[in-house]
Amino acid sequence: LQVDEVLVYEARAASCLSPQMISQLKQGLITSALFFSPRTAKVFMENVRQSGLIPFLSGLKAYCLSPSV
């Protein structure tokens, strides 16, 4: 019996927000965000802080899949 291991999915954390996302957050065009895991919420917030966008999140609604998120 031969078994081949194939990687079909890998989640890599974004190291920064795209210029388009930064612009849209600053303009208030992004009004909600969906977080699937504590890791996605943490990575998002790290990138928001790094970009100096905390003041632009006051109107953003976060939808989380679980209380731990």
All heavy atoms as TSV, in Angstrom:
chain	resi	resn	atom	element	x	y	z
A	1	LEU	N	N	0.849	-1.183	0.000
A	1	LEU	CA	C	0.000	0.000	0.000
A	1	LEU	C	C	0.885	1.233	0.000
A	1	LEU	O	O	1.748	1.381	0.859
A	1	LEU	CB	C	-0.907	-0.020	1.239
A	1	LEU	CG	C	-1.772	1.219	1.461
A	1	LEU	CD1	C	-2.836	1.348	0.383
A	1	LEU	CD2	C	-2.425	1.134	2.822
A	2	GLN	N	N	0.665	2.110	-0.954
A	2	GLN	CA	C	1.424	3.353	-1.039
A	2	GLN	C	C	0.504	4.506	-0.678
A	2	GLN	O	O	-0.644	4.573	-1.138
A	2	GLN	CB	C	1.967	3.566	-2.449
A	2	GLN	CG	C	2.745	4.863	-2.582
A	2	GLN	CD	C	3.299	5.058	-3.982
A	2	GLN	OE1	O	3.441	4.111	-4.754
A	2	GLN	NE2	N	3.611	6.277	-4.317
A	3	VAL	N	N	1.006	5.402	0.126
A	3	VAL	CA	C	0.237	6.577	0.544
A	3	VAL	C	C	1.009	7.813	0.127
A	3	VAL	O	O	2.192	7.943	0.408
A	3	VAL	CB	C	0.014	6.579	2.072
A	3	VAL	CG1	C	-0.717	7.832	2.493
A	3	VAL	CG2	C	-0.740	5.333	2.503
A	4	ASP	N	N	0.318	8.712	-0.547
A	4	ASP	CA	C	0.915	9.991	-0.920
A	4	ASP	C	C	0.289	11.083	-0.066
A	4	ASP	O	O	-0.936	11.160	0.057
A	4	ASP	CB	C	0.657	10.312	-2.394
A	4	ASP	CG	C	1.365	9.357	-3.331
A	4	ASP	OD1	O	2.472	8.903	-2.987
A	4	ASP	OD2	O	0.806	9.057	-4.404
A	5	GLU	N	N	1.119	11.909	0.507
A	5	GLU	CA	C	0.630	13.034	1.297
A	5	GLU	C	C	0.625	14.264	0.403
A	5	GLU	O	O	1.637	14.592	-0.230
A	5	GLU	CB	C	1.535	13.275	2.504
A	5	GLU	CG	C	1.040	14.389	3.390
A	5	GLU	CD	C	1.912	14.576	4.627
A	5	GLU	OE1	O	2.555	13.606	5.066
A	5	GLU	OE2	O	1.941	15.696	5.135
A	6	VAL	N	N	-0.515	14.944	0.350
A	6	VAL	CA	C	-0.653	16.126	-0.496
A	6	VAL	C	C	-1.201	17.266	0.361
A	6	VAL	O	O	-2.246	17.128	0.995
A	6	VAL	CB	C	-1.619	15.857	-1.676
A	6	VAL	CG1	C	-1.787	17.109	-2.514
A	6	VAL	CG2	C	-1.132	14.694	-2.509
A	7	LEU	N	N	-0.501	18.377	0.378
A	7	LEU	CA	C	-0.963	19.552	1.085
A	7	LEU	C	C	-1.973	20.271	0.197
A	7	LEU	O	O	-1.636	20.708	-0.907
A	7	LEU	CB	C	0.215	20.483	1.410
A	7	LEU	CG	C	-0.119	21.781	2.127
A	7	LEU	CD1	C	-0.699	21.476	3.514
A	7	LEU	CD2	C	1.125	22.632	2.263
A	8	VAL	N	N	-3.209	20.368	0.654
A	8	VAL	CA	C	-4.248	20.992	-0.164
A	8	VAL	C	C	-4.718	22.328	0.410
A	8	VAL	O	O	-5.463	23.049	-0.226
A	8	VAL	CB	C	-5.465	20.058	-0.353
A	8	VAL	CG1	C	-5.079	18.841	-1.167
A	8	VAL	CG2	C	-6.071	19.655	0.972
A	9	TYR	N	N	-4.284	22.652	1.626
A	9	TYR	CA	C	-4.718	23.899	2.241
A	9	TYR	C	C	-3.670	24.345	3.240
A	9	TYR	O	O	-3.138	23.548	4.000
A	9	TYR	CB	C	-6.054	23.698	2.969
A	9	TYR	CG	C	-6.528	24.907	3.727
A	9	TYR	CD1	C	-7.154	25.962	3.075
A	9	TYR	CD2	C	-6.343	25.001	5.096
A	9	TYR	CE1	C	-7.587	27.074	3.770
A	9	TYR	CE2	C	-6.770	26.108	5.798
A	9	TYR	CZ	C	-7.390	27.142	5.134
A	9	TYR	OH	O	-7.815	28.247	5.829
A	10	GLU	N	N	-3.365	25.621	3.224
A	10	GLU	CA	C	-2.445	26.196	4.193
A	10	GLU	C	C	-2.889	27.623	4.470
A	10	GLU	O	O	-3.128	28.402	3.541
A	10	GLU	CB	C	-1.016	26.194	3.650
A	10	GLU	CG	C	-0.010	26.735	4.623
A	10	GLU	CD	C	1.418	26.689	4.073
A	10	GLU	OE1	O	1.604	26.401	2.887
A	10	GLU	OE2	O	2.334	26.955	4.854
A	11	ALA	N	N	-3.044	27.954	5.723
A	11	ALA	CA	C	-3.450	29.307	6.105
A	11	ALA	C	C	-2.216	30.088	6.538
A	11	ALA	O	O	-1.532	29.706	7.483
A	11	ALA	CB	C	-4.463	29.258	7.237
A	12	ARG	N	N	-1.956	31.157	5.839
A	12	ARG	CA	C	-0.825	32.021	6.170
A	12	ARG	C	C	-1.361	33.367	6.611
A	12	ARG	O	O	-2.208	33.955	5.948
A	12	ARG	CB	C	0.088	32.211	4.971
A	12	ARG	CG	C	0.778	30.960	4.554
A	12	ARG	CD	C	1.754	31.225	3.445
A	12	ARG	NE	N	2.313	29.969	2.979
A	12	ARG	CZ	C	3.124	29.880	1.963
A	12	ARG	NH1	N	3.454	30.950	1.285
A	12	ARG	NH2	N	3.598	28.703	1.600
A	13	ALA	N	N	-0.842	33.857	7.711
A	13	ALA	CA	C	-1.272	35.150	8.231
A	13	ALA	C	C	-0.739	36.279	7.360
A	13	ALA	O	O	0.427	36.257	6.952
A	13	ALA	CB	C	-0.784	35.325	9.661
A	14	ALA	N	N	-1.582	37.237	7.078
A	14	ALA	CA	C	-1.159	38.420	6.330
A	14	ALA	C	C	-0.255	39.256	7.215
A	14	ALA	O	O	-0.521	39.439	8.402
A	14	ALA	CB	C	-2.372	39.227	5.896
A	15	SER	N	N	0.810	39.766	6.650
A	15	SER	CA	C	1.742	40.570	7.433
A	15	SER	C	C	1.390	42.057	7.401
A	15	SER	O	O	1.965	42.843	8.153
A	15	SER	CB	C	3.172	40.364	6.936
A	15	SER	OG	O	3.267	40.747	5.577
A	16	CYS	N	N	0.453	42.432	6.538
A	16	CYS	CA	C	0.018	43.824	6.468
A	16	CYS	C	C	-1.314	43.891	5.716
A	16	CYS	O	O	-1.712	42.938	5.061
A	16	CYS	CB	C	1.062	44.698	5.782
A	16	CYS	SG	S	1.351	44.261	4.051
A	17	LEU	N	N	-1.971	45.029	5.840
A	17	LEU	CA	C	-3.208	45.260	5.091
A	17	LEU	C	C	-2.855	45.827	3.724
A	17	LEU	O	O	-1.867	46.550	3.572
A	17	LEU	CB	C	-4.101	46.257	5.839
A	17	LEU	CG	C	-4.555	45.839	7.236
A	17	LEU	CD1	C	-5.342	46.973	7.884
A	17	LEU	CD2	C	-5.391	44.580	7.187
A	18	SER	N	N	-3.685	45.534	2.749
A	18	SER	CA	C	-3.443	46.065	1.412
A	18	SER	C	C	-3.725	47.569	1.396
A	18	SER	O	O	-4.524	48.066	2.195
A	18	SER	CB	C	-4.347	45.371	0.393
A	18	SER	OG	O	-5.694	45.766	0.595
A	19	PRO	N	N	-3.089	48.297	0.490
A	19	PRO	CA	C	-3.382	49.730	0.373
A	19	PRO	C	C	-4.874	49.996	0.136
A	19	PRO	O	O	-5.429	50.964	0.663
A	19	PRO	CB	C	-2.537	50.175	-0.827
A	19	PRO	CG	C	-1.403	49.205	-0.865
A	19	PRO	CD	C	-2.004	47.890	-0.419
A	20	GLN	N	N	-5.516	49.136	-0.640
A	20	GLN	CA	C	-6.949	49.296	-0.901
A	20	GLN	C	C	-7.762	49.142	0.383
A	20	GLN	O	O	-8.677	49.924	0.640
A	20	GLN	CB	C	-7.412	48.282	-1.947
A	20	GLN	CG	C	-8.884	48.404	-2.288
A	20	GLN	CD	C	-9.324	47.384	-3.329
A	20	GLN	OE1	O	-8.592	46.456	-3.668
A	20	GLN	NE2	N	-10.530	47.552	-3.825
A	21	MET	N	N	-7.433	48.155	1.201
A	21	MET	CA	C	-8.162	47.965	2.460
A	21	MET	C	C	-7.937	49.133	3.405
A	21	MET	O	O	-8.871	49.604	4.054
A	21	MET	CB	C	-7.765	46.664	3.143
A	21	MET	CG	C	-8.512	46.429	4.434
A	21	MET	SD	S	-8.146	44.842	5.154
A	21	MET	CE	C	-9.731	44.071	4.950
A	22	ILE	N	N	-6.710	49.611	3.491
A	22	ILE	CA	C	-6.413	50.769	4.333
A	22	ILE	C	C	-7.254	51.957	3.904
A	22	ILE	O	O	-7.887	52.618	4.729
A	22	ILE	CB	C	-4.904	51.099	4.285
A	22	ILE	CG1	C	-4.101	49.996	4.981
A	22	ILE	CG2	C	-4.619	52.455	4.916
A	22	ILE	CD1	C	-2.603	50.098	4.796
A	23	SER	N	N	-7.293	52.223	2.620
A	23	SER	CA	C	-8.082	53.338	2.088
A	23	SER	C	C	-9.562	53.176	2.393
A	23	SER	O	O	-10.228	54.116	2.829
A	23	SER	CB	C	-7.856	53.446	0.573
A	23	SER	OG	O	-8.682	54.449	0.023
A	24	GLN	N	N	-10.085	51.973	2.190
A	24	GLN	CA	C	-11.511	51.734	2.427
A	24	GLN	C	C	-11.867	51.828	3.906
A	24	GLN	O	O	-12.937	52.323	4.256
A	24	GLN	CB	C	-11.924	50.399	1.830
A	24	GLN	CG	C	-11.922	50.425	0.312
A	24	GLN	CD	C	-12.292	49.096	-0.311
A	24	GLN	OE1	O	-12.474	48.093	0.370
A	24	GLN	NE2	N	-12.424	49.087	-1.625
A	25	LEU	N	N	-10.993	51.363	4.784
A	25	LEU	CA	C	-11.239	51.515	6.220
A	25	LEU	C	C	-11.245	52.986	6.611
A	25	LEU	O	O	-12.103	53.440	7.373
A	25	LEU	CB	C	-10.199	50.746	7.037
A	25	LEU	CG	C	-10.407	49.234	7.124
A	25	LEU	CD1	C	-9.174	48.560	7.717
A	25	LEU	CD2	C	-11.644	48.898	7.941
A	26	LYS	N	N	-10.308	53.757	6.080
A	26	LYS	CA	C	-10.244	55.187	6.390
A	26	LYS	C	C	-11.483	55.927	5.902
A	26	LYS	O	O	-11.932	56.879	6.539
A	26	LYS	CB	C	-8.992	55.809	5.765
A	26	LYS	CG	C	-7.726	55.470	6.506
A	26	LYS	CD	C	-6.528	56.160	5.878
A	26	LYS	CE	C	-5.277	55.908	6.688
A	26	LYS	NZ	N	-4.095	56.565	6.085
A	27	GLN	N	N	-12.045	55.494	4.790
A	27	GLN	CA	C	-13.231	56.144	4.222
A	27	GLN	C	C	-14.533	55.630	4.829
A	27	GLN	O	O	-15.608	56.138	4.507
A	27	GLN	CB	C	-13.268	55.928	2.712
A	27	GLN	CG	C	-12.134	56.587	1.967
A	27	GLN	CD	C	-12.177	56.229	0.498
A	27	GLN	OE1	O	-13.171	56.466	-0.169
A	27	GLN	NE2	N	-11.101	55.636	0.006
A	28	GLY	N	N	-14.445	54.635	5.678
A	28	GLY	CA	C	-15.647	54.065	6.280
A	28	GLY	C	C	-16.439	53.199	5.323
A	28	GLY	O	O	-17.633	52.950	5.540
A	29	LEU	N	N	-15.806	52.718	4.268
A	29	LEU	CA	C	-16.499	51.897	3.268
A	29	LEU	C	C	-16.633	50.447	3.696
A	29	LEU	O	O	-17.480	49.730	3.176
A	29	LEU	CB	C	-15.761	51.980	1.926
A	29	LEU	CG	C	-15.689	53.372	1.299
A	29	LEU	CD1	C	-14.847	53.345	0.033
A	29	LEU	CD2	C	-17.085	53.896	1.016
A	30	ILE	N	N	-15.802	50.020	4.627
A	30	ILE	CA	C	-15.917	48.667	5.181
A	30	ILE	C	C	-16.673	48.794	6.494
A	30	ILE	O	O	-16.190	49.423	7.432
A	30	ILE	CB	C	-14.538	48.016	5.383
A	30	ILE	CG1	C	-13.821	47.881	4.029
A	30	ILE	CG2	C	-14.682	46.662	6.065
A	30	ILE	CD1	C	-12.411	47.374	4.109
A	31	THR	N	N	-17.855	48.235	6.549
A	31	THR	CA	C	-18.713	48.415	7.723
A	31	THR	C	C	-18.802	47.175	8.602
A	31	THR	O	O	-19.330	47.250	9.707
A	31	THR	CB	C	-20.130	48.823	7.284
A	31	THR	OG1	O	-20.648	47.811	6.408
A	31	THR	CG2	C	-20.101	50.166	6.553
A	32	SER	N	N	-18.337	46.046	8.104
A	32	SER	CA	C	-18.392	44.824	8.898
A	32	SER	C	C	-17.256	43.885	8.494
A	32	SER	O	O	-16.715	43.983	7.400
A	32	SER	CB	C	-19.739	44.123	8.742
A	32	SER	OG	O	-19.974	43.797	7.399
A	33	ALA	N	N	-16.936	42.990	9.429
A	33	ALA	CA	C	-15.881	42.007	9.182
A	33	ALA	C	C	-16.297	40.691	9.830
A	33	ALA	O	O	-16.893	40.681	10.903
A	33	ALA	CB	C	-14.558	42.485	9.763
A	34	LEU	N	N	-15.990	39.595	9.172
A	34	LEU	CA	C	-16.309	38.266	9.673
A	34	LEU	C	C	-15.015	37.592	10.111
A	34	LEU	O	O	-14.057	37.516	9.341
A	34	LEU	CB	C	-16.989	37.436	8.590
A	34	LEU	CG	C	-17.299	35.981	8.916
A	34	LEU	CD1	C	-18.228	35.876	10.112
A	34	LEU	CD2	C	-17.930	35.296	7.718
A	35	PHE	N	N	-15.000	37.119	11.350
A	35	PHE	CA	C	-13.823	36.450	11.884
A	35	PHE	C	C	-14.179	35.007	12.169
A	35	PHE	O	O	-15.114	34.718	12.893
A	35	PHE	CB	C	-13.327	37.166	13.141
A	35	PHE	CG	C	-12.898	38.572	12.857
A	35	PHE	CD1	C	-13.691	39.639	13.237
A	35	PHE	CD2	C	-11.719	38.834	12.191
A	35	PHE	CE1	C	-13.316	40.946	12.957
A	35	PHE	CE2	C	-11.325	40.131	11.903
A	35	PHE	CZ	C	-12.129	41.192	12.289
A	36	PHE	N	N	-13.409	34.101	11.597
A	36	PHE	CA	C	-13.666	32.668	11.701
A	36	PHE	C	C	-12.984	32.023	12.899
A	36	PHE	O	O	-13.383	30.950	13.328
A	36	PHE	CB	C	-13.204	31.960	10.429
A	36	PHE	CG	C	-13.962	32.390	9.208
A	36	PHE	CD1	C	-13.470	33.378	8.372
A	36	PHE	CD2	C	-15.174	31.801	8.894
A	36	PHE	CE1	C	-14.171	33.772	7.249
A	36	PHE	CE2	C	-15.889	32.190	7.771
A	36	PHE	CZ	C	-15.381	33.177	6.959
A	37	SER	N	N	-11.939	32.663	13.417
A	37	SER	CA	C	-11.180	32.058	14.517
A	37	SER	C	C	-10.527	33.159	15.334
A	37	SER	O	O	-10.394	34.301	14.868
A	37	SER	CB	C	-10.091	31.139	13.957
A	37	SER	OG	O	-9.097	31.916	13.307
A	38	PRO	N	N	-10.093	32.833	16.547
A	38	PRO	CA	C	-9.342	33.821	17.325
A	38	PRO	C	C	-8.097	34.304	16.576
A	38	PRO	O	O	-7.729	35.470	16.663
A	38	PRO	CB	C	-8.955	33.054	18.597
A	38	PRO	CG	C	-10.020	32.013	18.747
A	38	PRO	CD	C	-10.349	31.605	17.323
A	39	ARG	N	N	-7.493	33.399	15.824
A	39	ARG	CA	C	-6.287	33.777	15.064
A	39	ARG	C	C	-6.594	34.836	14.012
A	39	ARG	O	O	-5.834	35.794	13.855
A	39	ARG	CB	C	-5.684	32.536	14.401
A	39	ARG	CG	C	-4.428	32.837	13.607
A	39	ARG	CD	C	-3.832	31.546	13.042
A	39	ARG	NE	N	-2.633	31.834	12.295
A	39	ARG	CZ	C	-2.484	31.598	10.989
A	39	ARG	NH1	N	-3.464	31.051	10.306
A	39	ARG	NH2	N	-1.357	31.884	10.382
A	40	THR	N	N	-7.702	34.699	13.280
A	40	THR	CA	C	-8.006	35.698	12.250
A	40	THR	C	C	-8.284	37.057	12.879
A	40	THR	O	O	-7.852	38.081	12.351
A	40	THR	CB	C	-9.202	35.280	11.368
A	40	THR	OG1	O	-10.359	35.074	12.176
A	40	THR	CG2	C	-8.901	34.051	10.553
A	41	ALA	N	N	-8.983	37.075	14.014
A	41	ALA	CA	C	-9.257	38.342	14.696
A	41	ALA	C	C	-7.951	38.978	15.186
A	41	ALA	O	O	-7.742	40.187	15.048
A	41	ALA	CB	C	-10.214	38.114	15.856
A	42	LYS	N	N	-7.063	38.155	15.737
A	42	LYS	CA	C	-5.783	38.664	16.244
A	42	LYS	C	C	-4.925	39.231	15.117
A	42	LYS	O	O	-4.364	40.321	15.239
A	42	LYS	CB	C	-5.036	37.544	16.961
A	42	LYS	CG	C	-3.710	37.985	17.538
A	42	LYS	CD	C	-2.994	36.826	18.215
A	42	LYS	CE	C	-1.635	37.303	18.703
A	42	LYS	NZ	N	-0.829	36.237	19.235
A	43	VAL	N	N	-4.837	38.510	14.018
A	43	VAL	CA	C	-4.025	38.975	12.882
A	43	VAL	C	C	-4.601	40.273	12.324
A	43	VAL	O	O	-3.858	41.220	12.027
A	43	VAL	CB	C	-3.940	37.887	11.782
A	43	VAL	CG1	C	-3.362	38.452	10.491
A	43	VAL	CG2	C	-3.121	36.709	12.269
A	44	PHE	N	N	-5.922	40.352	12.209
A	44	PHE	CA	C	-6.554	41.576	11.722
A	44	PHE	C	C	-6.192	42.754	12.625
A	44	PHE	O	O	-5.768	43.808	12.150
A	44	PHE	CB	C	-8.071	41.403	11.647
A	44	PHE	CG	C	-8.805	42.659	11.263
A	44	PHE	CD1	C	-8.809	43.106	9.955
A	44	PHE	CD2	C	-9.489	43.403	12.217
A	44	PHE	CE1	C	-9.474	44.275	9.594
A	44	PHE	CE2	C	-10.159	44.559	11.876
A	44	PHE	CZ	C	-10.155	44.995	10.563
A	45	MET	N	N	-6.349	42.579	13.938
A	45	MET	CA	C	-6.069	43.670	14.862
A	45	MET	C	C	-4.593	44.050	14.871
A	45	MET	O	O	-4.263	45.236	14.965
A	45	MET	CB	C	-6.560	43.319	16.271
A	45	MET	CG	C	-8.066	43.331	16.395
A	45	MET	SD	S	-8.837	44.886	15.838
A	45	MET	CE	C	-8.066	46.064	16.944
A	46	GLU	N	N	-3.707	43.098	14.756
A	46	GLU	CA	C	-2.274	43.410	14.682
A	46	GLU	C	C	-1.986	44.277	13.454
A	46	GLU	O	O	-1.236	45.251	13.534
A	46	GLU	CB	C	-1.444	42.131	14.633
A	46	GLU	CG	C	-1.376	41.394	15.951
A	46	GLU	CD	C	-0.725	40.020	15.833
A	46	GLU	OE1	O	-0.419	39.568	14.710
A	46	GLU	OE2	O	-0.536	39.380	16.896
A	47	ASN	N	N	-2.588	43.925	12.324
A	47	ASN	CA	C	-2.363	44.692	11.096
A	47	ASN	C	C	-3.026	46.061	11.153
A	47	ASN	O	O	-2.487	47.038	10.631
A	47	ASN	CB	C	-2.845	43.899	9.883
A	47	ASN	CG	C	-1.931	42.743	9.561
A	47	ASN	OD1	O	-0.716	42.844	9.703
A	47	ASN	ND2	N	-2.492	41.633	9.141
A	48	VAL	N	N	-4.177	46.150	11.804
A	48	VAL	CA	C	-4.849	47.443	11.968
A	48	VAL	C	C	-3.983	48.370	12.831
A	48	VAL	O	O	-3.782	49.537	12.496
A	48	VAL	CB	C	-6.259	47.247	12.586
A	48	VAL	CG1	C	-6.813	48.547	13.134
A	48	VAL	CG2	C	-7.201	46.671	11.545
A	49	ARG	N	N	-3.476	47.840	13.942
A	49	ARG	CA	C	-2.597	48.646	14.818
A	49	ARG	C	C	-1.350	49.100	14.068
A	49	ARG	O	O	-0.946	50.262	14.153
A	49	ARG	CB	C	-2.187	47.838	16.048
A	49	ARG	CG	C	-3.231	47.784	17.116
A	49	ARG	CD	C	-2.699	47.144	18.410
A	49	ARG	NE	N	-3.810	46.714	19.215
A	49	ARG	CZ	C	-4.312	45.482	19.255
A	49	ARG	NH1	N	-3.748	44.523	18.561
A	49	ARG	NH2	N	-5.343	45.191	20.007
A	50	GLN	N	N	-0.742	48.177	13.338
A	50	GLN	CA	C	0.475	48.481	12.574
A	50	GLN	C	C	0.229	49.597	11.562
A	50	GLN	O	O	1.109	50.403	11.295
A	50	GLN	CB	C	0.943	47.213	11.855
A	50	GLN	CG	C	2.129	47.373	10.958
A	50	GLN	CD	C	2.447	46.073	10.212
A	50	GLN	OE1	O	2.168	44.986	10.679
A	50	GLN	NE2	N	3.035	46.207	9.059
A	51	SER	N	N	-0.983	49.654	11.021
A	51	SER	CA	C	-1.319	50.664	10.017
A	51	SER	C	C	-1.865	51.944	10.627
A	51	SER	O	O	-2.212	52.872	9.899
A	51	SER	CB	C	-2.351	50.093	9.037
A	51	SER	OG	O	-1.828	48.965	8.367
A	52	GLY	N	N	-2.005	51.991	11.957
A	52	GLY	CA	C	-2.520	53.190	12.615
A	52	GLY	C	C	-3.997	53.427	12.369
A	52	GLY	O	O	-4.440	54.578	12.329
A	53	LEU	N	N	-4.759	52.359	12.213
A	53	LEU	CA	C	-6.166	52.491	11.837
A	53	LEU	C	C	-7.163	52.296	12.977
A	53	LEU	O	O	-8.371	52.313	12.738
A	53	LEU	CB	C	-6.493	51.495	10.715
A	53	LEU	CG	C	-5.747	51.728	9.406
A	53	LEU	CD1	C	-6.006	50.580	8.455
A	53	LEU	CD2	C	-6.157	53.040	8.789
A	54	ILE	N	N	-6.701	52.157	14.204
A	54	ILE	CA	C	-7.616	51.940	15.327
A	54	ILE	C	C	-8.717	53.011	15.360
A	54	ILE	O	O	-9.888	52.676	15.534
A	54	ILE	CB	C	-6.841	51.883	16.677
A	54	ILE	CG1	C	-5.919	50.673	16.709
A	54	ILE	CG2	C	-7.802	51.889	17.860
A	54	ILE	CD1	C	-6.588	49.329	16.803
A	55	PRO	N	N	-8.416	54.292	15.158
A	55	PRO	CA	C	-9.473	55.306	15.210
A	55	PRO	C	C	-10.559	55.131	14.136
A	55	PRO	O	O	-11.652	55.678	14.277
A	55	PRO	CB	C	-8.726	56.627	14.994
A	55	PRO	CG	C	-7.312	56.341	15.338
A	55	PRO	CD	C	-7.094	54.898	14.999
A	56	PHE	N	N	-10.276	54.382	13.104
A	56	PHE	CA	C	-11.228	54.212	12.006
A	56	PHE	C	C	-12.137	52.998	12.179
A	56	PHE	O	O	-12.937	52.689	11.304
A	56	PHE	CB	C	-10.482	54.115	10.671
A	56	PHE	CG	C	-9.695	55.350	10.357
A	56	PHE	CD1	C	-8.348	55.428	10.665
A	56	PHE	CD2	C	-10.311	56.442	9.767
A	56	PHE	CE1	C	-7.622	56.569	10.394
A	56	PHE	CE2	C	-9.589	57.597	9.483
A	56	PHE	CZ	C	-8.251	57.661	9.801
A	57	LEU	N	N	-12.026	52.305	13.307
A	57	LEU	CA	C	-12.820	51.093	13.524
A	57	LEU	C	C	-14.104	51.334	14.318
A	57	LEU	O	O	-14.858	50.390	14.542
A	57	LEU	CB	C	-11.988	50.030	14.249
A	57	LEU	CG	C	-10.770	49.494	13.525
A	57	LEU	CD1	C	-10.143	48.370	14.337
A	57	LEU	CD2	C	-11.111	49.014	12.130
A	58	SER	N	N	-14.382	52.554	14.716
A	58	SER	CA	C	-15.524	52.792	15.607
A	58	SER	C	C	-16.858	52.355	15.011
A	58	SER	O	O	-17.746	51.933	15.742
A	58	SER	CB	C	-15.583	54.260	16.010
A	58	SER	OG	O	-15.799	55.075	14.869
A	59	GLY	N	N	-17.014	52.404	13.715
A	59	GLY	CA	C	-18.268	51.997	13.084
A	59	GLY	C	C	-18.252	50.576	12.549
A	59	GLY	O	O	-19.244	50.114	11.992
A	60	LEU	N	N	-17.156	49.874	12.709
A	60	LEU	CA	C	-17.019	48.526	12.163
A	60	LEU	C	C	-17.710	47.507	13.068
A	60	LEU	O	O	-17.484	47.491	14.273
A	60	LEU	CB	C	-15.543	48.163	12.025
A	60	LEU	CG	C	-15.246	46.841	11.329
A	60	LEU	CD1	C	-15.430	46.976	9.828
A	60	LEU	CD2	C	-13.832	46.385	11.639
A	61	LYS	N	N	-18.555	46.675	12.491
A	61	LYS	CA	C	-19.189	45.596	13.240
A	61	LYS	C	C	-18.414	44.314	12.984
A	61	LYS	O	O	-18.128	43.970	11.845
A	61	LYS	CB	C	-20.635	45.402	12.802
A	61	LYS	CG	C	-21.517	46.539	13.219
A	61	LYS	CD	C	-22.952	46.255	12.918
A	61	LYS	CE	C	-23.756	47.470	13.334
A	61	LYS	NZ	N	-25.166	47.227	13.347
A	62	ALA	N	N	-18.081	43.622	14.062
A	62	ALA	CA	C	-17.353	42.355	13.957
A	62	ALA	C	C	-18.333	41.217	14.171
A	62	ALA	O	O	-19.043	41.173	15.167
A	62	ALA	CB	C	-16.236	42.304	14.985
A	63	TYR	N	N	-18.372	40.310	13.207
A	63	TYR	CA	C	-19.200	39.114	13.314
A	63	TYR	C	C	-18.262	37.935	13.557
A	63	TYR	O	O	-17.346	37.699	12.769
A	63	TYR	CB	C	-20.020	38.905	12.038
A	63	TYR	CG	C	-21.028	40.007	11.832
A	63	TYR	CD1	C	-20.747	41.096	11.019
A	63	TYR	CD2	C	-22.252	39.964	12.488
A	63	TYR	CE1	C	-21.671	42.112	10.858
A	63	TYR	CE2	C	-23.182	40.977	12.315
A	63	TYR	CZ	C	-22.875	42.044	11.493
A	63	TYR	OH	O	-23.794	43.063	11.338
A	64	CYS	N	N	-18.471	37.253	14.670
A	64	CYS	CA	C	-17.569	36.182	15.094
A	64	CYS	C	C	-18.324	34.857	15.159
A	64	CYS	O	O	-19.477	34.830	15.585
A	64	CYS	CB	C	-16.983	36.518	16.456
A	64	CYS	SG	S	-16.138	38.122	16.475
A	65	LEU	N	N	-17.655	33.801	14.766
A	65	LEU	CA	C	-18.296	32.488	14.725
A	65	LEU	C	C	-18.431	31.800	16.075
A	65	LEU	O	O	-19.133	30.819	16.190
A	65	LEU	CB	C	-17.544	31.564	13.763
A	65	LEU	CG	C	-17.610	31.973	12.296
A	65	LEU	CD1	C	-16.921	30.920	11.433
A	65	LEU	CD2	C	-19.038	32.139	11.832
A	66	SER	N	N	-17.758	32.359	17.100
A	66	SER	CA	C	-17.871	31.757	18.424
A	66	SER	C	C	-17.517	32.790	19.474
A	66	SER	O	O	-16.883	33.797	19.157
A	66	SER	CB	C	-16.945	30.548	18.546
A	66	SER	OG	O	-15.603	30.987	18.608
A	67	PRO	N	N	-17.907	32.559	20.713
A	67	PRO	CA	C	-17.539	33.487	21.785
A	67	PRO	C	C	-16.016	33.623	21.964
A	67	PRO	O	O	-15.538	34.675	22.342
A	67	PRO	CB	C	-18.167	32.870	23.031
A	67	PRO	CG	C	-19.307	32.068	22.513
A	67	PRO	CD	C	-18.831	31.522	21.185
A	68	SER	N	N	-15.260	32.578	21.680
A	68	SER	CA	C	-13.811	32.667	21.846
A	68	SER	C	C	-13.170	33.601	20.826
A	68	SER	O	O	-12.095	34.140	21.062
A	68	SER	CB	C	-13.161	31.280	21.745
A	68	SER	OG	O	-13.316	30.751	20.448
A	69	VAL	N	N	-13.830	33.808	19.711
A	69	VAL	CA	C	-13.320	34.718	18.692
A	69	VAL	C	C	-13.559	36.143	19.159
A	69	VAL	O	O	-12.748	37.009	19.032
A	69	VAL	CB	C	-13.988	34.484	17.330
A	69	VAL	CG1	C	-13.494	35.474	16.300
A	69	VAL	CG2	C	-13.744	33.070	16.857
